[in-house]
Amino acid sequence: MNSTQIVPTILTDNPEQYKQWIAVYQPFTKRVHIDVSDGTFAPNKTIPVNNVWWPQGWETDVHMMVARPSEHMPVILQMKPSLVIFHAETGENLVPLFDQLKEAGIKAGVALMKNSYPGDFKEFIEKADYVLIFAGEIGKQGGQADMLQTEKIPLVKEINPDCEIGWDGGANLKTTRAIAHAGADVINVGSALATTQDPTAMFNALTAETDKRGVVL
């Protein structure tokens, strides 16, 4: 049985394009990763969090690439996504925010940038339901995966064996098997799905790749 989920990513500043991606992904997934950027923490600005929506029954991971997570909490708590991911590097104490999320029945996630060491954010990781290993270029799709980031996965598991571990950045048919073998539970995929003529076939191919064993050639 496959133990790694392929999760489509949506990153856009256009509400109409957002709607189109929902329609594209709806036939083959019930879980989606939605990037929200304020244009400060990440260079590009996306649709604001209060414009985020999803079909009923979807499991929605909202990745908040924002400088001040606490300012977005009222909207997030009202929206009730499945999971909210804040970046460890914002400088805010995420622990009380995680408590608020969990009290509202929302899973709490923390994202680690490429230059961040898990041990430096132990308190956040211990509290989190989900840890996102960020291995691409923040606010962009289509970059190359920094495969050295896979070395963080066992370090995170040592701090919190029960958390779900996600991967974001450069996932495609060449890298997905190695990322899955490294221990990622979730592989978020943006460009590989967004640029193909047949997203359903690509999704199935990526999922099959996570099941393969042996050397990645």
C-alpha positions in Angstrom: 0.0 0.0 0.0 1.3 3.4 -0.9 2.5 5.4 2.1 3.4 8.7 0.4 0.7 11.0 -0.8 1.1 13.2 -3.9 -0.7 16.5 -3.2 -1.3 19.1 -5.9 -0.2 22.7 -5.1 -2.0 25.9 -6.1 -0.1 29.1 -6.3 -1.6 32.1 -8.1 -2.6 35.7 -7.7 -5.5 35.3 -10.0 -8.9 34.3 -8.6 -10.1 33.0 -11.9 -7.0 30.9 -12.4 -7.4 29.6 -8.9 -10.9 28.5 -9.8 -9.5 26.8 -12.9 -6.9 24.8 -10.9 -9.6 23.6 -8.5 -11.6 22.3 -11.5 -8.5 20.6 -13.0 -7.5 18.8 -9.7 -11.0 17.9 -8.6 -11.4 14.7 -10.7 -8.3 13.0 -9.2 -7.6 14.3 -5.7 -9.3 15.1 -2.4 -6.3 16.8 -0.9 -4.7 20.1 -2.1 -1.9 22.3 -0.9 -2.7 26.0 -1.2 0.1 28.6 -1.1 -0.8 32.0 0.4 1.9 34.7 0.3 1.7 38.3 1.6 4.5 39.5 -0.7 6.7 40.2 2.3 7.9 36.9 3.7 7.9 35.5 0.1 8.6 37.9 -2.8 5.5 37.1 -4.8 2.0 38.0 -3.6 -0.8 35.5 -4.1 -4.6 35.7 -3.6 -5.3 36.7 0.0 -6.2 34.0 2.5 -9.8 35.3 2.7 -10.2 34.5 -1.0 -9.2 30.8 -0.5 -12.0 28.3 -0.9 -12.3 24.6 -1.8 -14.9 22.0 -2.7 -16.8 20.4 0.1 -15.1 17.2 1.4 -11.6 18.2 0.4 -8.7 18.0 2.8 -7.1 21.4 2.5 -3.5 22.3 3.5 -3.0 26.1 3.6 0.6 27.1 3.5 0.9 30.6 4.9 4.0 32.3 3.6 3.5 35.4 5.7 5.6 37.6 7.9 3.1 37.8 10.8 1.0 34.7 11.2 -0.9 36.0 14.2 -2.5 38.7 12.1 -4.2 36.0 9.9 -5.6 33.8 12.7 -9.1 35.3 12.8 -9.7 34.5 9.1 -8.1 31.1 9.3 -10.1 30.1 12.3 -13.3 31.0 10.5 -12.3 29.2 7.3 -11.5 25.9 9.1 -9.0 24.3 6.6 -7.7 20.8 7.5 -4.2 22.1 8.1 -2.4 25.4 8.4 1.4 25.7 7.9 3.3 28.6 9.3 7.0 29.2 8.7 9.4 28.8 11.7 11.5 31.7 10.6 8.9 34.5 11.0 10.2 35.4 14.5 6.7 34.9 16.1 6.1 32.3 18.8 4.0 29.7 16.9 3.1 27.6 20.0 0.1 29.7 21.1 -1.1 29.8 17.5 -0.8 26.1 17.3 -2.9 25.8 20.4 -5.6 28.0 18.9 -5.6 25.9 15.7 -5.9 22.6 17.6 -8.7 23.9 19.8 -10.6 24.8 16.6 -10.0 21.3 15.2 -7.4 22.4 12.7 -4.0 20.6 12.4 -0.9 22.7 13.0 2.1 22.7 10.7 5.5 24.3 10.6 7.6 24.9 7.6 11.4 24.9 7.6 13.4 26.9 5.0 16.5 25.4 3.3 18.9 27.1 5.7 17.0 26.2 8.9 18.2 23.4 11.2 15.4 21.4 12.8 17.0 21.4 16.2 16.8 25.2 16.3 13.0 25.0 16.2 12.5 21.9 18.4 9.6 23.5 20.4 7.6 24.2 17.2 8.3 20.7 15.8 7.3 19.0 19.0 3.9 20.8 18.9 3.3 20.4 15.2 1.1 17.8 13.5 2.9 18.4 10.2 6.4 19.6 9.3 7.1 20.9 5.8 10.6 20.5 4.4 11.0 23.4 2.0 13.4 22.5 -0.7 12.6 24.9 -3.6 12.3 28.6 -4.2 9.7 30.2 -1.9 6.8 31.8 -3.7 7.7 30.1 -7.0 7.0 26.9 -8.9 9.2 25.0 -11.3 12.5 25.2 -9.4 15.0 22.4 -8.8 14.8 20.3 -5.6 17.6 20.6 -3.1 17.9 16.9 -2.4 20.2 17.6 0.6 17.1 18.7 2.4 16.1 15.0 2.7 18.7 14.8 5.5 16.3 16.8 7.7 13.6 14.1 7.6 15.2 11.8 10.2 16.1 14.8 12.4 12.5 15.9 12.4 11.3 12.3 13.1 13.7 12.1 16.0 12.1 15.2 17.6 8.5 14.3 16.7 8.0 10.7 15.5 4.2 11.2 15.2 4.2 14.2 12.9 3.4 14.0 9.2 6.3 15.2 7.0 5.7 17.1 3.8 8.0 18.1 1.0 7.7 21.2 -1.1 10.0 22.0 -4.0 11.1 20.5 -7.3 9.1 17.3 -7.1 8.8 15.6 -10.5 9.2 12.2 -12.1 13.0 12.4 -11.6 12.9 13.2 -7.9 9.7 11.9 -6.4 10.9 8.3 -5.8 14.0 9.5 -3.9 11.9 12.0 -1.8 9.5 9.2 -0.9 12.3 6.8 0.0 13.8 9.4 2.3 10.6 9.3 4.4 8.3 12.0 3.2 4.7 11.3 3.9 3.4 14.0 1.6 5.0 15.3 -1.6 3.5 18.6 -2.8 3.6 19.0 -6.5 3.1 22.2 -8.4 4.9 22.7 -11.8 5.0 19.0 -12.8 1.2 19.0 -12.7 0.6 22.6 -13.8 2.7 22.3 -17.0 1.6 18.9 -18.3 -1.1 18.3 -20.9 -2.6 15.5 -18.9 -2.6 16.3 -15.1 -4.5 13.1 -14.2 -1.9 10.9 -16.0 0.9 12.8 -14.4 -0.6 12.5 -10.9 -1.0 8.8 -11.4 2.6 8.5 -12.7 4.0 10.4 -9.7 1.9 8.3 -7.3 3.3 5.1 -9.0 6.8 6.4 -8.7 6.5 6.7 -4.9 5.7 2.9 -4.8 8.8 1.9 -6.7 11.8 0.3 -5.0 15.4 0.1 -5.9 18.0 2.6 -7.1 16.8 5.8 -8.7 18.4 6.0 -12.2 
